[in-house]
Amino acid sequence: MYIDLLIRIKNAQAAGQKNTTAPYSRMDRNIADLLVENGFIEKVEVKGRIPQKILKLYFNTEHPIRGMKILSKPSRSQYSGYEKMRAVKRGYGMLVISTPKGLLSGTQARRAKVGGQLLFEIW
């Protein structure tokens, strides 16, 4: 689940580590790729085979993650159309959305004019 991935990243950066590992899932891999595109993580490697496959995440020391807000939880899902999506921290953050076109950042979703489930904000 993506919530576990985000908490692992936040705790590892708070402890001063340069990298961390997390169990592999396709959704976690897609979220990690979005974080790489937006500069929050330096690179992502997939290690191992199917039963023990893991993601190894290397942090970007120039642009650390300062905070995050999980919007949709398993008990409550939030949805939004592309018209109502706003910039996170005046453009310094990123909104991640699960859309019919896959996982997109807020700016990508606005450009594609597609809404969906709001997953989290990160800055």
C-alpha positions in Angstrom: 0.0 0.0 0.0 1.3 3.5 -0.9 0.7 4.8 2.7 3.4 2.4 4.0 5.8 3.5 1.3 5.3 7.2 2.2 5.8 6.6 5.9 9.0 4.6 5.3 10.4 7.5 3.2 9.4 10.1 5.8 10.9 8.2 8.7 14.1 7.3 6.8 14.7 10.9 5.8 14.0 12.1 9.4 16.6 9.6 10.6 19.2 11.0 8.2 19.5 7.9 6.0 20.5 8.2 2.3 18.2 5.3 1.1 15.5 2.9 2.2 13.8 -0.2 1.0 10.1 -1.1 0.7 8.2 -4.2 -0.5 7.5 -4.1 -4.2 4.0 -3.5 -5.7 3.1 -1.9 -9.0 1.3 1.0 -7.4 4.3 1.7 -5.1 6.6 1.6 -8.2 4.4 4.0 -10.1 4.3 6.4 -7.1 8.1 6.2 -6.7 8.5 7.0 -10.4 6.3 10.1 -10.0 8.5 11.1 -7.1 11.6 10.7 -9.2 10.1 12.8 -12.0 9.3 15.6 -9.6 12.7 15.5 -7.9 11.7 14.2 -4.4 13.7 11.0 -4.9 16.9 10.6 -6.8 16.4 7.1 -8.2 14.5 3.9 -7.7 15.9 0.3 -8.2 13.9 -2.9 -8.2 15.8 -5.8 -6.6 15.1 -9.5 -6.2 12.6 -11.8 -7.7 8.9 -12.2 -7.3 8.5 -13.5 -3.8 11.0 -11.1 -2.2 11.0 -8.3 -4.7 11.8 -4.9 -3.1 12.1 -1.3 -4.1 15.3 0.5 -3.1 14.8 4.3 -3.0 17.7 6.8 -3.0 16.9 10.2 -1.6 17.6 13.6 -3.2 19.7 15.5 -0.6 19.2 18.9 -2.3 15.3 18.6 -2.3 14.3 16.6 0.8 10.7 15.8 1.6 9.5 18.3 4.2 6.0 17.0 4.7 3.0 15.1 3.3 -0.7 14.8 3.8 -2.6 11.6 3.0 -5.9 12.6 1.5 -7.6 9.2 0.8 -7.5 6.5 3.4 -8.9 3.0 3.2 -11.9 4.2 5.3 -12.5 7.3 3.3 -11.9 8.1 -0.4 -11.8 11.7 -1.8 -12.5 12.4 -5.4 -12.1 15.6 -7.4 -12.5 16.8 -11.0 -9.6 18.5 -12.7 -11.2 21.9 -12.4 -11.0 21.9 -8.6 -7.4 20.7 -8.3 -5.1 23.4 -6.9 -1.4 23.8 -6.6 0.3 22.4 -3.5 2.3 24.9 -1.4 2.1 27.4 -4.3 3.8 25.0 -6.7 6.5 23.7 -4.5 4.6 20.5 -3.7 2.9 17.8 -5.7 -0.6 16.2 -5.6 -0.8 12.5 -6.7 -4.1 11.3 -8.2 -5.3 7.9 -9.3 -7.1 8.4 -12.6 -8.5 6.2 -15.4 -5.2 7.0 -17.2 -3.1 5.8 -14.3 -1.3 7.6 -11.5 -0.7 11.2 -12.4 0.5 14.3 -10.6 -1.9 17.2 -10.2 -0.4 19.2 -13.1 -0.5 16.2 -15.4 -4.1 15.6 -14.5 -5.1 19.2 -15.2 -3.3 19.1 -18.6 -5.0 15.8 -19.5 -8.4 17.2 -18.1 -9.0 14.1 -16.0 -10.1 13.8 -12.4 -10.0 10.9 -10.0 -9.2 9.8 -6.5 -6.9 12.2 -4.5 -4.2 10.0 -2.9 -1.8 12.4 -1.2 0.0 15.8 -1.2 3.8 16.0 -0.7 6.1 19.0 -0.4 
